[in-house]
Amino acid sequence: MPHDIPPPEKRPEPGYYYHYKHDPNGPVNNYAYYIYGVGHHTEDNCRPEDAFMQVYRPLYEAYVYKNGRMFDLRPLHMFYELAERHGQKVERFTKITDPEVIALLREIKERMYSDE
């Protein structure tokens, strides 16, 4: 039951992240996301590994943006799983630390989600 599962010790900090599919030669916001935090699944019959979900929004016109500017959810354990890119194992999400890139993404986020 999700209410019996202790909260995860490891949680990503809120902020700007690139997904492993990000192309550094493309637009700054391709496969860029803003991560809000972790949500808790409220249903008793969910799988234990899905009890905690990463809550985030795309900073490009992905499906959830085009269909009501919703949030994306991903089981938290998947956030930390390695993905495969060009035959190599890579982190699925990488925190963006460059202040100039963050400033550009912040402007994009404010423009896309002005209701926040």
Biopython code that builds the backbone (N, CA, C, O; Angstrom):
import numpy as np
from Bio.PDB.StructureBuilder import StructureBuilder

atoms = [
    (1, "MET", "N", (0.842, -1.187, 0.000)),
    (1, "MET", "CA", (0.000, 0.000, 0.000)),
    (1, "MET", "C", (0.885, 1.246, 0.000)),
    (1, "MET", "O", (1.869, 1.288, 0.739)),
    (2, "PRO", "N", (0.566, 2.262, -0.805)),
    (2, "PRO", "CA", (1.432, 3.426, -0.900)),
    (2, "PRO", "C", (1.600, 4.191, 0.410)),
    (2, "PRO", "O", (2.615, 4.858, 0.610)),
    (3, "HIS", "N", (0.610, 4.100, 1.306)),
    (3, "HIS", "CA", (0.713, 4.856, 2.556)),
    (3, "HIS", "C", (1.642, 4.176, 3.557)),
    (3, "HIS", "O", (2.006, 4.776, 4.568)),
    (4, "ASP", "N", (2.025, 2.935, 3.286)),
    (4, "ASP", "CA", (2.951, 2.213, 4.150)),
    (4, "ASP", "C", (4.398, 2.347, 3.675)),
    (4, "ASP", "O", (5.325, 1.918, 4.361)),
    (5, "ILE", "N", (4.581, 2.937, 2.513)),
    (5, "ILE", "CA", (5.919, 3.037, 1.922)),
    (5, "ILE", "C", (6.561, 4.338, 2.388)),
    (5, "ILE", "O", (5.977, 5.405, 2.200)),
    (6, "PRO", "N", (7.742, 4.281, 2.989)),
    (6, "PRO", "CA", (8.383, 5.519, 3.442)),
    (6, "PRO", "C", (8.779, 6.396, 2.254)),
    (6, "PRO", "O", (9.057, 5.878, 1.172)),
    (7, "PRO", "N", (8.808, 7.706, 2.442)),
    (7, "PRO", "CA", (9.206, 8.600, 1.357)),
    (7, "PRO", "C", (10.625, 8.291, 0.890)),
    (7, "PRO", "O", (11.460, 7.853, 1.682)),
    (8, "PRO", "N", (10.898, 8.517, -0.382)),
    (8, "PRO", "CA", (12.239, 8.231, -0.898)),
    (8, "PRO", "C", (13.275, 9.179, -0.304)),
    (8, "PRO", "O", (13.016, 10.369, -0.125)),
    (9, "GLU", "N", (14.437, 8.639, -0.005)),
    (9, "GLU", "CA", (15.523, 9.475, 0.510)),
    (9, "GLU", "C", (16.141, 10.311, -0.599)),
    (9, "GLU", "O", (16.544, 11.453, -0.378)),
    (10, "LYS", "N", (16.211, 9.739, -1.784)),
    (10, "LYS", "CA", (16.843, 10.418, -2.916)),
    (10, "LYS", "C", (15.756, 11.042, -3.782)),
    (10, "LYS", "O", (14.911, 10.341, -4.338)),
    (11, "ARG", "N", (15.787, 12.370, -3.890)),
    (11, "ARG", "CA", (14.816, 13.094, -4.711)),
    (11, "ARG", "C", (15.550, 14.184, -5.482)),
    (11, "ARG", "O", (16.410, 14.865, -4.924)),
    (12, "PRO", "N", (15.220, 14.354, -6.749)),
    (12, "PRO", "CA", (15.864, 15.426, -7.507)),
    (12, "PRO", "C", (15.446, 16.794, -6.974)),
    (12, "PRO", "O", (14.308, 16.983, -6.544)),
    (13, "GLU", "N", (16.366, 17.729, -7.006)),
    (13, "GLU", "CA", (16.047, 19.103, -6.627)),
    (13, "GLU", "C", (15.159, 19.713, -7.702)),
    (13, "GLU", "O", (15.323, 19.405, -8.882)),
    (14, "PRO", "N", (14.222, 20.574, -7.315)),
    (14, "PRO", "CA", (13.491, 21.316, -8.337)),
    (14, "PRO", "C", (14.476, 22.122, -9.185)),
    (14, "PRO", "O", (15.501, 22.589, -8.688)),
    (15, "GLY", "N", (14.157, 22.273, -10.449)),
    (15, "GLY", "CA", (15.024, 23.049, -11.328)),
    (15, "GLY", "C", (14.932, 22.593, -12.767)),
    (15, "GLY", "O", (14.029, 21.847, -13.147)),
    (16, "TYR", "N", (15.878, 23.052, -13.555)),
    (16, "TYR", "CA", (15.909, 22.799, -14.996)),
    (16, "TYR", "C", (16.800, 21.596, -15.299)),
    (16, "TYR", "O", (17.901, 21.461, -14.766)),
    (17, "TYR", "N", (16.287, 20.726, -16.176)),
    (17, "TYR", "CA", (16.992, 19.489, -16.515)),
    (17, "TYR", "C", (16.882, 19.234, -18.011)),
    (17, "TYR", "O", (15.912, 19.632, -18.657)),
    (18, "TYR", "N", (17.894, 18.564, -18.546)),
    (18, "TYR", "CA", (17.821, 18.034, -19.902)),
    (18, "TYR", "C", (17.574, 16.538, -19.834)),
    (18, "TYR", "O", (18.140, 15.835, -18.997)),
    (19, "HIS", "N", (16.723, 16.066, -20.727)),
    (19, "HIS", "CA", (16.491, 14.643, -20.940)),
    (19, "HIS", "C", (17.628, 14.137, -21.818)),
    (19, "HIS", "O", (18.237, 14.913, -22.555)),
    (20, "TYR", "N", (17.909, 12.869, -21.745)),
    (20, "TYR", "CA", (19.041, 12.329, -22.507)),
    (20, "TYR", "C", (18.878, 12.500, -24.009)),
    (20, "TYR", "O", (19.868, 12.412, -24.735)),
    (21, "LYS", "N", (17.671, 12.740, -24.502)),
    (21, "LYS", "CA", (17.456, 12.949, -25.938)),
    (21, "LYS", "C", (17.786, 14.375, -26.389)),
    (21, "LYS", "O", (17.718, 14.678, -27.580)),
    (22, "HIS", "N", (18.139, 15.244, -25.450)),
    (22, "HIS", "CA", (18.474, 16.633, -25.790)),
    (22, "HIS", "C", (19.610, 16.675, -26.809)),
    (22, "HIS", "O", (20.607, 15.966, -26.678)),
    (23, "ASP", "N", (19.440, 17.515, -27.823)),
    (23, "ASP", "CA", (20.472, 17.720, -28.845)),
    (23, "ASP", "C", (21.140, 19.062, -28.581)),
    (23, "ASP", "O", (20.512, 20.101, -28.785)),
    (24, "PRO", "N", (22.399, 19.077, -28.133)),
    (24, "PRO", "CA", (23.073, 20.340, -27.828)),
    (24, "PRO", "C", (23.226, 21.254, -29.044)),
    (24, "PRO", "O", (23.489, 22.447, -28.891)),
    (25, "ASN", "N", (23.065, 20.707, -30.245)),
    (25, "ASN", "CA", (23.143, 21.527, -31.456)),
    (25, "ASN", "C", (21.779, 22.080, -31.862)),
    (25, "ASN", "O", (21.680, 22.845, -32.821)),
    (26, "GLY", "N", (20.732, 21.698, -31.141)),
    (26, "GLY", "CA", (19.385, 22.168, -31.436)),
    (26, "GLY", "C", (19.022, 23.354, -30.557)),
    (26, "GLY", "O", (19.886, 23.936, -29.900)),
    (27, "PRO", "N", (17.742, 23.711, -30.546)),
    (27, "PRO", "CA", (17.287, 24.810, -29.692)),
    (27, "PRO", "C", (17.591, 24.519, -28.218)),
    (27, "PRO", "O", (17.617, 23.363, -27.797)),
    (28, "VAL", "N", (17.816, 25.567, -27.453)),
    (28, "VAL", "CA", (18.187, 25.415, -26.043)),
    (28, "VAL", "C", (17.115, 24.661, -25.253)),
    (28, "VAL", "O", (17.415, 24.016, -24.248)),
    (29, "ASN", "N", (15.868, 24.746, -25.713)),
    (29, "ASN", "CA", (14.787, 24.119, -24.950)),
    (29, "ASN", "C", (14.374, 22.742, -25.459)),
    (29, "ASN", "O", (13.399, 22.181, -24.960)),
    (30, "ASN", "N", (15.089, 22.174, -26.444)),
    (30, "ASN", "CA", (14.679, 20.841, -26.899)),
    (30, "ASN", "C", (14.994, 19.822, -25.806)),
    (30, "ASN", "O", (16.113, 19.734, -25.301)),
    (31, "TYR", "N", (13.973, 19.067, -25.469)),
    (31, "TYR", "CA", (14.039, 18.074, -24.387)),
    (31, "TYR", "C", (14.536, 18.690, -23.078)),
    (31, "TYR", "O", (15.276, 18.064, -22.318)),
    (32, "ALA", "N", (14.108, 19.938, -22.836)),
    (32, "ALA", "CA", (14.382, 20.598, -21.559)),
    (32, "ALA", "C", (13.103, 20.547, -20.724)),
    (32, "ALA", "O", (11.995, 20.637, -21.252)),
    (33, "TYR", "N", (13.279, 20.401, -19.425)),
    (33, "TYR", "CA", (12.142, 20.275, -18.518)),
    (33, "TYR", "C", (12.386, 21.087, -17.256)),
    (33, "TYR", "O", (13.526, 21.332, -16.860)),
    (34, "TYR", "N", (11.281, 21.497, -16.635)),
    (34, "TYR", "CA", (11.367, 22.046, -15.292)),
    (34, "TYR", "C", (10.780, 20.998, -14.354)),
    (34, "TYR", "O", (9.632, 20.581, -14.509)),
    (35, "ILE", "N", (11.571, 20.586, -13.395)),
    (35, "ILE", "CA", (11.140, 19.585, -12.412)),
    (35, "ILE", "C", (10.650, 20.318, -11.167)),
    (35, "ILE", "O", (11.361, 21.130, -10.574)),
    (36, "TYR", "N", (9.412, 20.002, -10.794)),
    (36, "TYR", "CA", (8.786, 20.647, -9.641)),
    (36, "TYR", "C", (9.070, 19.905, -8.350)),
    (36, "TYR", "O", (9.277, 20.522, -7.306)),
    (37, "GLY", "N", (9.079, 18.605, -8.417)),
    (37, "GLY", "CA", (9.289, 17.818, -7.213)),
    (37, "GLY", "C", (8.711, 16.427, -7.378)),
    (37, "GLY", "O", (8.552, 15.931, -8.493)),
    (38, "VAL", "N", (8.402, 15.809, -6.254)),
    (38, "VAL", "CA", (7.918, 14.429, -6.230)),
    (38, "VAL", "C", (6.496, 14.416, -5.685)),
    (38, "VAL", "O", (6.192, 15.063, -4.683)),
    (39, "GLY", "N", (5.631, 13.665, -6.364)),
    (39, "GLY", "CA", (4.265, 13.472, -5.907)),
    (39, "GLY", "C", (4.080, 12.054, -5.393)),
    (39, "GLY", "O", (4.864, 11.159, -5.706)),
    (40, "HIS", "N", (3.042, 11.865, -4.607)),
    (40, "HIS", "CA", (2.748, 10.562, -4.009)),
    (40, "HIS", "C", (1.476, 10.008, -4.625)),
    (40, "HIS", "O", (0.464, 10.704, -4.689)),
    (41, "HIS", "N", (1.517, 8.777, -5.072)),
    (41, "HIS", "CA", (0.346, 8.098, -5.640)),
    (41, "HIS", "C", (-0.649, 7.852, -4.517)),
    (41, "HIS", "O", (-0.271, 7.382, -3.444)),
    (42, "THR", "N", (-1.905, 8.163, -4.752)),
    (42, "THR", "CA", (-2.902, 8.061, -3.679)),
    (42, "THR", "C", (-3.694, 6.761, -3.668)),
    (42, "THR", "O", (-4.435, 6.500, -2.720)),
    (43, "GLU", "N", (-3.550, 5.949, -4.696)),
    (43, "GLU", "CA", (-4.348, 4.729, -4.771)),
    (43, "GLU", "C", (-3.664, 3.566, -4.046)),
    (43, "GLU", "O", (-2.452, 3.376, -4.151)),
    (44, "ASP", "N", (-4.454, 2.807, -3.322)),
    (44, "ASP", "CA", (-3.927, 1.689, -2.546)),
    (44, "ASP", "C", (-3.397, 0.551, -3.409)),
    (44, "ASP", "O", (-2.521, -0.195, -2.973)),
    (45, "ASN", "N", (-3.913, 0.409, -4.620)),
    (45, "ASN", "CA", (-3.529, -0.745, -5.432)),
    (45, "ASN", "C", (-2.394, -0.448, -6.415)),
    (45, "ASN", "O", (-2.167, -1.233, -7.335)),
    (46, "CYS", "N", (-1.685, 0.656, -6.243)),
    (46, "CYS", "CA", (-0.573, 0.932, -7.160)),
    (46, "CYS", "C", (0.618, 0.039, -6.801)),
    (46, "CYS", "O", (0.759, -0.419, -5.667)),
    (47, "ARG", "N", (1.454, -0.188, -7.787)),
    (47, "ARG", "CA", (2.670, -0.973, -7.539)),
    (47, "ARG", "C", (3.576, -0.170, -6.599)),
    (47, "ARG", "O", (3.684, 1.045, -6.765)),
    (48, "PRO", "N", (4.217, -0.792, -5.639)),
    (48, "PRO", "CA", (5.072, -0.061, -4.698)),
    (48, "PRO", "C", (6.129, 0.804, -5.388)),
    (48, "PRO", "O", (6.423, 1.907, -4.928)),
    (49, "GLU", "N", (6.702, 0.308, -6.490)),
    (49, "GLU", "CA", (7.741, 1.092, -7.168)),
    (49, "GLU", "C", (7.176, 2.330, -7.868)),
    (49, "GLU", "O", (7.930, 3.208, -8.289)),
    (50, "ASP", "N", (5.842, 2.396, -7.989)),
    (50, "ASP", "CA", (5.204, 3.556, -8.618)),
    (50, "ASP", "C", (4.537, 4.476, -7.599)),
    (50, "ASP", "O", (3.779, 5.368, -7.982)),
    (51, "ALA", "N", (4.803, 4.278, -6.325)),
    (51, "ALA", "CA", (4.150, 5.069, -5.284)),
    (51, "ALA", "C", (4.575, 6.532, -5.313)),
    (51, "ALA", "O", (3.825, 7.405, -4.875)),
    (52, "PHE", "N", (5.771, 6.805, -5.824)),
    (52, "PHE", "CA", (6.257, 8.184, -5.891)),
    (52, "PHE", "C", (6.554, 8.537, -7.337)),
    (52, "PHE", "O", (7.206, 7.782, -8.059)),
    (53, "MET", "N", (6.062, 9.701, -7.744)),
    (53, "MET", "CA", (6.190, 10.137, -9.132)),
    (53, "MET", "C", (6.926, 11.467, -9.214)),
    (53, "MET", "O", (6.742, 12.358, -8.385)),
    (54, "GLN", "N", (7.758, 11.572, -10.230)),
    (54, "GLN", "CA", (8.420, 12.827, -10.544)),
    (54, "GLN", "C", (7.396, 13.710, -11.253)),
    (54, "GLN", "O", (6.706, 13.241, -12.158)),
    (55, "VAL", "N", (7.285, 14.966, -10.863)),
    (55, "VAL", "CA", (6.335, 15.910, -11.462)),
    (55, "VAL", "C", (7.141, 16.961, -12.213)),
    (55, "VAL", "O", (7.990, 17.637, -11.633)),
    (56, "TYR", "N", (6.864, 17.093, -13.519)),
    (56, "TYR", "CA", (7.644, 18.036, -14.322)),
    (56, "TYR", "C", (6.862, 18.506, -15.527)),
    (56, "TYR", "O", (5.831, 17.931, -15.879)),
    (57, "ARG", "N", (7.363, 19.562, -16.162)),
    (57, "ARG", "CA", (6.741, 20.107, -17.366)),
    (57, "ARG", "C", (7.795, 20.278, -18.445)),
    (57, "ARG", "O", (8.942, 20.621, -18.158)),
    (58, "PRO", "N", (7.394, 20.032, -19.702)),
    (58, "PRO", "CA", (8.323, 20.260, -20.806)),
    (58, "PRO", "C", (8.448, 21.753, -21.092)),
    (58, "PRO", "O", (7.513, 22.523, -20.873)),
    (59, "LEU", "N", (9.603, 22.141, -21.576)),
    (59, "LEU", "CA", (9.836, 23.533, -21.976)),
    (59, "LEU", "C", (9.883, 23.645, -23.492)),
    (59, "LEU", "O", (10.514, 24.542, -24.051)),
    (60, "TYR", "N", (9.209, 22.726, -24.129)),
    (60, "TYR", "CA", (9.018, 22.736, -25.582)),
    (60, "TYR", "C", (7.600, 22.226, -25.817)),
    (60, "TYR", "O", (6.955, 21.755, -24.880)),
    (61, "GLU", "N", (7.114, 22.308, -27.028)),
    (61, "GLU", "CA", (5.716, 21.976, -27.297)),
    (61, "GLU", "C", (5.488, 20.471, -27.419)),
    (61, "GLU", "O", (5.208, 19.954, -28.501)),
    (62, "ALA", "N", (5.612, 19.800, -26.312)),
    (62, "ALA", "CA", (5.367, 18.356, -26.230)),
    (62, "ALA", "C", (3.858, 18.108, -26.128)),
    (62, "ALA", "O", (3.069, 19.048, -26.034)),
    (63, "TYR", "N", (3.477, 16.852, -26.149)),
    (63, "TYR", "CA", (2.070, 16.441, -26.087)),
    (63, "TYR", "C", (1.329, 17.114, -24.933)),
    (63, "TYR", "O", (0.258, 17.684, -25.139)),
    (64, "VAL", "N", (1.880, 17.057, -23.730)),
    (64, "VAL", "CA", (1.170, 17.593, -22.564)),
    (64, "VAL", "C", (1.001, 19.101, -22.649)),
    (64, "VAL", "O", (0.040, 19.648, -22.109)),
    (65, "TYR", "N", (1.922, 19.777, -23.320)),
    (65, "TYR", "CA", (1.780, 21.224, -23.497)),
    (65, "TYR", "C", (0.673, 21.514, -24.505)),
    (65, "TYR", "O", (-0.190, 22.357, -24.262)),
    (66, "LYS", "N", (0.700, 20.822, -25.622)),
    (66, "LYS", "CA", (-0.281, 21.058, -26.688)),
    (66, "LYS", "C", (-1.696, 20.667, -26.270)),
    (66, "LYS", "O", (-2.665, 21.152, -26.854)),
    (67, "ASN", "N", (-1.828, 19.820, -25.295)),
    (67, "ASN", "CA", (-3.135, 19.316, -24.874)),
    (67, "ASN", "C", (-3.511, 19.793, -23.477)),
    (67, "ASN", "O", (-3.891, 18.993, -22.621)),
    (68, "GLY", "N", (-3.404, 21.074, -23.255)),
    (68, "GLY", "CA", (-3.885, 21.645, -22.007)),
    (68, "GLY", "C", (-2.810, 22.058, -21.028)),
    (68, "GLY", "O", (-3.107, 22.347, -19.869)),
    (69, "ARG", "N", (-1.555, 22.091, -21.476)),
    (69, "ARG", "CA", (-0.438, 22.511, -20.616)),
    (69, "ARG", "C", (-0.440, 21.739, -19.295)),
    (69, "ARG", "O", (-0.325, 22.312, -18.211)),
    (70, "MET", "N", (-0.574, 20.432, -19.428)),
    (70, "MET", "CA", (-0.596, 19.557, -18.256)),
    (70, "MET", "C", (0.825, 19.333, -17.726)),
    (70, "MET", "O", (1.793, 19.890, -18.243)),
    (71, "PHE", "N", (0.919, 18.516, -16.696)),
    (71, "PHE", "CA", (2.193, 18.095, -16.133)),
    (71, "PHE", "C", (2.517, 16.694, -16.631)),
    (71, "PHE", "O", (1.616, 15.902, -16.909)),
    (72, "ASP", "N", (3.792, 16.397, -16.742)),
    (72, "ASP", "CA", (4.242, 15.030, -16.985)),
    (72, "ASP", "C", (4.477, 14.378, -15.629)),
    (72, "ASP", "O", (4.847, 15.047, -14.664)),
    (73, "LEU", "N", (4.260, 13.072, -15.564)),
    (73, "LEU", "CA", (4.571, 12.271, -14.379)),
    (73, "LEU", "C", (5.389, 11.078, -14.828)),
    (73, "LEU", "O", (5.134, 10.496, -15.883)),
    (74, "ARG", "N", (6.361, 10.722, -14.032)),
    (74, "ARG", "CA", (7.190, 9.553, -14.324)),
    (74, "ARG", "C", (7.501, 8.901, -12.984)),
    (74, "ARG", "O", (7.851, 9.599, -12.031)),
    (75, "PRO", "N", (7.383, 7.576, -12.888)),
    (75, "PRO", "CA", (7.781, 6.937, -11.633)),
    (75, "PRO", "C", (9.196, 7.389, -11.239)),
    (75, "PRO", "O", (10.111, 7.400, -12.062)),
    (76, "LEU", "N", (9.346, 7.751, -9.992)),
    (76, "LEU", "CA", (10.615, 8.306, -9.526)),
    (76, "LEU", "C", (11.791, 7.379, -9.799)),
    (76, "LEU", "O", (12.880, 7.839, -10.140)),
    (77, "HIS", "N", (11.575, 6.073, -9.652)),
    (77, "HIS", "CA", (12.694, 5.151, -9.879)),
    (77, "HIS", "C", (13.198, 5.254, -11.318)),
    (77, "HIS", "O", (14.385, 5.044, -11.568)),
    (78, "MET", "N", (12.318, 5.574, -12.267)),
    (78, "MET", "CA", (12.741, 5.710, -13.666)),
    (78, "MET", "C", (13.608, 6.945, -13.875)),
    (78, "MET", "O", (14.472, 6.960, -14.752)),
    (79, "PHE", "N", (13.381, 7.978, -13.072)),
    (79, "PHE", "CA", (14.179, 9.199, -13.184)),
    (79, "PHE", "C", (15.665, 8.873, -13.034)),
    (79, "PHE", "O", (16.514, 9.459, -13.705)),
    (80, "TYR", "N", (15.956, 7.941, -12.154)),
    (80, "TYR", "CA", (17.351, 7.595, -11.862)),
    (80, "TYR", "C", (17.896, 6.446, -12.700)),
    (80, "TYR", "O", (19.092, 6.159, -12.651)),
    (81, "GLU", "N", (17.035, 5.787, -13.466)),
    (81, "GLU", "CA", (17.528, 4.688, -14.303)),
    (81, "GLU", "C", (18.375, 5.229, -15.445)),
    (81, "GLU", "O", (18.134, 6.325, -15.950)),
    (82, "LEU", "N", (19.357, 4.454, -15.839)),
    (82, "LEU", "CA", (20.160, 4.830, -16.998)),
    (82, "LEU", "C", (19.375, 4.530, -18.267)),
    (82, "LEU", "O", (18.575, 3.596, -18.321)),
    (83, "ALA", "N", (19.624, 5.341, -19.279)),
    (83, "ALA", "CA", (19.014, 5.140, -20.593)),
    (83, "ALA", "C", (20.140, 4.830, -21.571)),
    (83, "ALA", "O", (21.315, 5.025, -21.263)),
    (84, "GLU", "N", (19.770, 4.349, -22.745)),
    (84, "GLU", "CA", (20.788, 4.052, -23.754)),
    (84, "GLU", "C", (20.692, 5.067, -24.881)),
    (84, "GLU", "O", (19.616, 5.304, -25.430)),
    (85, "ARG", "N", (21.830, 5.662, -25.219)),
    (85, "ARG", "CA", (21.905, 6.646, -26.310)),
    (85, "ARG", "C", (23.150, 6.353, -27.119)),
    (85, "ARG", "O", (24.264, 6.379, -26.596)),
    (86, "HIS", "N", (22.957, 6.076, -28.394)),
    (86, "HIS", "CA", (24.075, 5.772, -29.296)),
    (86, "HIS", "C", (24.942, 4.640, -28.744)),
    (86, "HIS", "O", (26.169, 4.677, -28.843)),
    (87, "GLY", "N", (24.282, 3.632, -28.159)),
    (87, "GLY", "CA", (24.988, 2.464, -27.656)),
    (87, "GLY", "C", (25.669, 2.658, -26.312)),
    (87, "GLY", "O", (26.356, 1.754, -25.837)),
    (88, "GLN", "N", (25.494, 3.820, -25.688)),
    (88, "GLN", "CA", (26.121, 4.110, -24.394)),
    (88, "GLN", "C", (25.047, 4.272, -23.319)),
    (88, "GLN", "O", (23.940, 4.732, -23.602)),
    (89, "LYS", "N", (25.379, 3.895, -22.095)),
    (89, "LYS", "CA", (24.494, 4.119, -20.957)),
    (89, "LYS", "C", (24.708, 5.551, -20.466)),
    (89, "LYS", "O", (25.837, 5.967, -20.201)),
    (90, "VAL", "N", (23.603, 6.301, -20.348)),
    (90, "VAL", "CA", (23.671, 7.698, -19.922)),
    (90, "VAL", "C", (22.575, 7.961, -18.896)),
    (90, "VAL", "O", (21.599, 7.216, -18.808)),
    (91, "GLU", "N", (22.749, 9.033, -18.123)),
    (91, "GLU", "CA", (21.709, 9.430, -17.180)),
    (91, "GLU", "C", (20.483, 9.874, -17.965)),
    (91, "GLU", "O", (20.603, 10.538, -18.995)),
    (92, "ARG", "N", (19.309, 9.506, -17.475)),
    (92, "ARG", "CA", (18.070, 9.879, -18.162)),
    (92, "ARG", "C", (17.856, 11.399, -18.096)),
    (92, "ARG", "O", (17.446, 12.004, -19.086)),
    (93, "PHE", "N", (18.125, 12.008, -16.958)),
    (93, "PHE", "CA", (17.992, 13.454, -16.786)),
    (93, "PHE", "C", (19.283, 14.011, -16.200)),
    (93, "PHE", "O", (19.914, 13.384, -15.350)),
    (94, "THR", "N", (19.665, 15.191, -16.664)),
    (94, "THR", "CA", (20.864, 15.862, -16.172)),
    (94, "THR", "C", (20.488, 17.279, -15.756)),
    (94, "THR", "O", (19.902, 18.028, -16.539)),
    (95, "LYS", "N", (20.826, 17.641, -14.533)),
    (95, "LYS", "CA", (20.518, 18.990, -14.041)),
    (95, "LYS", "C", (21.344, 20.015, -14.805)),
    (95, "LYS", "O", (22.539, 19.824, -15.031)),
    (96, "ILE", "N", (20.698, 21.092, -15.195)),
    (96, "ILE", "CA", (21.360, 22.184, -15.911)),
    (96, "ILE", "C", (21.901, 23.155, -14.872)),
    (96, "ILE", "O", (21.166, 23.604, -13.993)),
    (97, "THR", "N", (23.178, 23.478, -14.973)),
    (97, "THR", "CA", (23.807, 24.366, -13.992)),
    (97, "THR", "C", (24.328, 25.659, -14.608)),
    (97, "THR", "O", (24.708, 26.573, -13.876)),
    (98, "ASP", "N", (24.356, 25.758, -15.922)),
    (98, "ASP", "CA", (24.863, 26.953, -16.603)),
    (98, "ASP", "C", (23.869, 28.103, -16.400)),
    (98, "ASP", "O", (22.728, 28.005, -16.851)),
    (99, "PRO", "N", (24.280, 29.205, -15.723)),
    (99, "PRO", "CA", (23.360, 30.308, -15.432)),
    (99, "PRO", "C", (22.759, 30.950, -16.686)),
    (99, "PRO", "O", (21.610, 31.391, -16.663)),
    (100, "GLU", "N", (23.516, 31.004, -17.764)),
    (100, "GLU", "CA", (22.990, 31.601, -18.999)),
    (100, "GLU", "C", (21.893, 30.728, -19.600)),
    (100, "GLU", "O", (20.874, 31.240, -20.064)),
    (101, "VAL", "N", (22.097, 29.428, -19.593)),
    (101, "VAL", "CA", (21.081, 28.504, -20.109)),
    (101, "VAL", "C", (19.845, 28.549, -19.214)),
    (101, "VAL", "O", (18.719, 28.564, -19.711)),
    (102, "ILE", "N", (20.047, 28.572, -17.910)),
    (102, "ILE", "CA", (18.922, 28.640, -16.973)),
    (102, "ILE", "C", (18.116, 29.912, -17.208)),
    (102, "ILE", "O", (16.886, 29.872, -17.186)),
    (103, "ALA", "N", (18.787, 31.038, -17.434)),
    (103, "ALA", "CA", (18.081, 32.302, -17.688)),
    (103, "ALA", "C", (17.219, 32.199, -18.949)),
    (103, "ALA", "O", (16.081, 32.668, -18.963)),
    (104, "LEU", "N", (17.756, 31.593, -19.994)),
    (104, "LEU", "CA", (16.981, 31.416, -21.232)),
    (104, "LEU", "C", (15.783, 30.500, -21.001)),
    (104, "LEU", "O", (14.678, 30.784, -21.462)),
    (105, "LEU", "N", (16.007, 29.405, -20.286)),
    (105, "LEU", "CA", (14.919, 28.462, -20.022)),
    (105, "LEU", "C", (13.869, 29.066, -19.093)),
    (105, "LEU", "O", (12.682, 28.766, -19.223)),
    (106, "ARG", "N", (14.292, 29.906, -18.164)),
    (106, "ARG", "CA", (13.343, 30.573, -17.268)),
    (106, "ARG", "C", (12.399, 31.470, -18.081)),
    (106, "ARG", "O", (11.194, 31.501, -17.830)),
    (107, "GLU", "N", (12.957, 32.197, -19.057)),
    (107, "GLU", "CA", (12.123, 33.041, -19.924)),
    (107, "GLU", "C", (11.129, 32.192, -20.710)),
    (107, "GLU", "O", (9.959, 32.554, -20.834)),
    (108, "ILE", "N", (11.591, 31.074, -21.236)),
    (108, "ILE", "CA", (10.713, 30.175, -21.991)),
    (108, "ILE", "C", (9.611, 29.632, -21.089)),
    (108, "ILE", "O", (8.445, 29.590, -21.482)),
    (109, "LYS", "N", (9.980, 29.219, -19.883)),
    (109, "LYS", "CA", (8.996, 28.684, -18.926)),
    (109, "LYS", "C", (7.938, 29.732, -18.599)),
    (109, "LYS", "O", (6.746, 29.425, -18.572)),
    (110, "GLU", "N", (8.368, 30.969, -18.351)),
    (110, "GLU", "CA", (7.421, 32.037, -18.021)),
    (110, "GLU", "C", (6.484, 32.324, -19.186)),
    (110, "GLU", "O", (5.302, 32.601, -18.983)),
    (111, "ARG", "N", (7.003, 32.259, -20.391)),
    (111, "ARG", "CA", (6.180, 32.500, -21.578)),
    (111, "ARG", "C", (5.180, 31.349, -21.788)),
    (111, "ARG", "O", (4.013, 31.588, -22.098)),
    (112, "MET", "N", (5.637, 30.121, -21.620)),
    (112, "MET", "CA", (4.774, 28.957, -21.860)),
    (112, "MET", "C", (3.735, 28.750, -20.761)),
    (112, "MET", "O", (2.605, 28.346, -21.033)),
    (113, "TYR", "N", (4.125, 29.028, -19.527)),
    (113, "TYR", "CA", (3.264, 28.741, -18.383)),
    (113, "TYR", "C", (3.053, 30.011, -17.570)),
    (113, "TYR", "O", (3.390, 30.063, -16.387)),
    (114, "SER", "N", (2.500, 31.022, -18.202)),
    (114, "SER", "CA", (2.337, 32.325, -17.552)),
    (114, "SER", "C", (1.337, 32.290, -16.399)),
    (114, "SER", "O", (1.256, 33.247, -15.629)),
    (115, "ASP", "N", (0.583, 31.213, -16.270)),
    (115, "ASP", "CA", (-0.416, 31.101, -15.205)),
    (115, "ASP", "C", (0.171, 30.679, -13.865)),
    (115, "ASP", "O", (-0.558, 30.609, -12.876)),
    (116, "GLU", "N", (1.461, 30.399, -13.807)),
    (116, "GLU", "CA", (2.071, 29.924, -12.544)),
    (116, "GLU", "C", (2.354, 31.073, -11.609)),
    (116, "GLU", "O", (2.863, 30.862, -10.508)),
]
sb = StructureBuilder()
sb.init_structure("model")
sb.init_model(0)
sb.init_chain("A")
sb.init_seg("    ")
for serial, (resi, resn, name, xyz) in enumerate(atoms, 1):
    if name == "N":
        sb.init_residue(resn, " ", resi, " ")
    sb.init_atom(name, np.array(xyz, "f"), 0.0, 1.0, " ", f" {name:<3s}", serial, name[0])
structure = sb.get_structure()
